[in-house]
Amino acid sequence: MNVTLDELELLHGHICQALGDPKRILILYALHDQPRNVTALAEALGMPQPTVSRHLGLLRQRALVTTTREGASVIYAVSDPRIIHIVDTMREMLRDILSHHQTRLSEPSASQDETED
């Protein structure tokens, strides 16, 4: 795979930083379930509306969410469902890492086995 530093810096600046706050990930999941306006989204997530608005602004700037106008309301939606698949893959990987780490912690070490004999 031919990957350049410039491409990785763009990836980091554009997507990774946008996913760097758990609240933004929750917002993406909520919008993937159902497009909503900021008030409905804030209520669904139990977050203050100004906080949700700020995070939506960044997600929109990074093109991870889109907006449509319905009367006086602005409706937000996930722009590309692949972002949810990416986050799901990261969550699966984390579960595997934690499971492996937990298994290693629960296994008796070789030095303990030797002292018990």
C-alpha positions, -999 to +999 in steps of 0.1 A: +000+000+000+014+033-010+006+059+017+020+094+019+026+115+050+005+143+033-024+119+029-022+107+065-020+143+078-051+151+058-068+120+072-058+129+107-069+165+104-101+158+086-115+127+101-095+115+131-098+148+149-135+149+142-138+115+159-116+126+188-145+136+210-169+108+222-198+133+221-193+137+184-193+099+179-226+097+199-240+124+177-230+105+145-247+073+158-279+092+167-280+109+133-274+076+116-304+062+134-326+092+124-319+126+109-329+153+134-328+190+142-304+202+169-332+204+196-343+168+190-308+156+189-299+174+222-329+159+239-322+124+226-286+126+238-293+145+271-268+171+261-271+209+263-282+223+229-252+247+226-228+218+231-246+198+204-246+228+181-209+233+185-201+197+177-225+197+148-206+227+134-173+208+134-189+177+120-205+197+092-172+215+085-155+182+081-184+170+058-194+142+081-229+155+084-252+172+060-280+196+065-314+201+048-339+228+057-375+218+066-394+250+072-376+268+100-357+238+111-323+225+099-322+188+098-288+171+103-279+136+089-248+115+085-233+123+051-218+089+045-227+058+064-192+044+060-182+066+090-204+045+112-188+013+098-154+028+105-164+036+141-180+001+145-147-015+133-127+006+158-151-005+186-147-042+176-110-038+176-110-022+210-132-050+224-107-076+210-077-057+224-094-054+259-105-090+258-069-101+249-055-079+276-080-092+302-071-128+292-034-120+296-040-105+330-060-135+342-035-161+331-009-171+358+025-159+348+053-184+342+071-173+373+041-180+395+038-215+379+074-223+387+071-212+424+039-233+429+057-265+418 
